[in-house]
Amino acid sequence: HRTRTDLEGLLALPGSIRLVKGAYDAPAGLAMPRGPQLDDLYLQYAERLLAAHHPCALATHHEALMPALCQLIDTHQPPHYVLERLLGIGNEELAAWQDRGYRCRLYVVYGQEWYLYLCNRLAEYPLHLFRALSDMVG
């Protein structure tokens, strides 16, 4: 709910900004629910970053947003951006965008909380486990 204000403050500072369309359902008072309104806001914030030519990472696993993000990149031609996904989820799609000439990066979770993060991801969508196994074998 505070991203718009936070973003404006961060744009005044150096360094890269990572804009993430969250992976978890959160309480309504803490974050907006998933859906078209959140998607539209994410794209508005992404456009604000790209139009400002501020270094940024745009992170989402929502494949439906990728064409719009890439259109914004094409429109604003930012010098420092990257499209980002978590390692092991939708990496083939990200590679396809990279093959089209967009800068892409895999995000790797590490540190003391990596296992908790992994468990949350699996609890949210258990089929990720099968995808991960498939990626390891194939």
N, C-alpha and C positions, 0 to 999 in steps of 0.2 A: 504494500500500500504506500510505501514511502519512496519507491524507486525513482519517480520523477524528480523529487527534491534531491535525493542522494546523487543522481546522475549529474545534475547541473553543478553541484559542488565538486564532484570528482573531475568534471571536464576542465576545471580550473587548475588541476594538479598535473604534474608530469606522471608518466608511467602508463602502462597498459591497463585498460578496464576490461574485465571479463563479465560479459552479460550472459546470464544463464537462464534458460527457461527450465525451472526446477523439475527435478525428477520425482519428487515425493508429493503426495497429497498432504496439505498442511491445514491446520484449523483456519476457518473462515476469517477470523480476526487477525490472523498472522499473514496470510497470503491469499491472493485471489484464486478462486477455483479454476481448474482447467476448462477450456472452452474457447469459443471464438473471440470473446472480449479480451482474454489473456493473450491470445495469439496476436490480435491487433495491437495491443500495447507493446508486446515484445518487438514487433516490427517497427513501431514508432520509435522505441528506444534505440533499436539498432540503426534506424535511419539517422537519428540525432547524432550517434557516435560516428557513423560513416560520413555524414555531411560535414561534421566538424574536423574530419581527418585526424581524429584522435586515435592513437594506437589502441586496438581492441581485439578481443577474442569473442566470437559469437558462438555460444555453445547451446546446442539443442539436439535431441534425438528425434524431434518431430519432423519427419521427412517432408510433410506437406508444407512446412515453412521454408524449406531450402530454395525452391525456385524464387520466392519473393526476396529472400536474403541476397541471392546472387544477382537479382535484378537491381537491388539497391547498390550492391558493389559495382555493378556495371555502370550505373547512373553516376555515382559519386567518385569513382576511381580513387579510393583511399590508398595512400601509400603503405600503411601499416595496419593490416587486419589479418585474422586467421579464423577459419571455420573450425569448430572443435567438437569432438565427440569423445565419450568415455571409451577407453580401450575395451573391445569385446562386444560392443553394442552398435550395430549398424555400420561397421567399418567398411563393408563393401560399398554402401551408398556413399560414404565419405570419399572413398577412393575414386568413385565415378566422378564426383565433383572436382577432385584434384586433377583427374585426367582431362577435365574440361578447362583447366587452367587456373582454378581457384586455389588459394593457399589454404592448406588443411593441416590439422594436427590432431593426434590422439592424446587424450588426457588420461594420465595414469594416477590412480589413487594410491597413496603410500602413507607412511607414518603410523602412529600408534592406533589410529581409528580405522585403518583400512578394512579390517574384518567386519566391523560394525556397519560400515558403508556397504560392503558386499552383501551382508545379511539383509539390510534394508532393501537393497535393489532386488534381491531374490524374493523377499516377502511381497514386494509390490507387484512383481510380475514373474511368477515361478518359471515360465517358459524360457526366461533368459538362461537358465541353467542348461537347457537342452541346446540352445544356440551356442553357448560357451563350449560345451562338449563337442558339438559339431565343428566349431572353429578349431579346436585343438586337434581333432582327428584329421580334418580335411585340410 
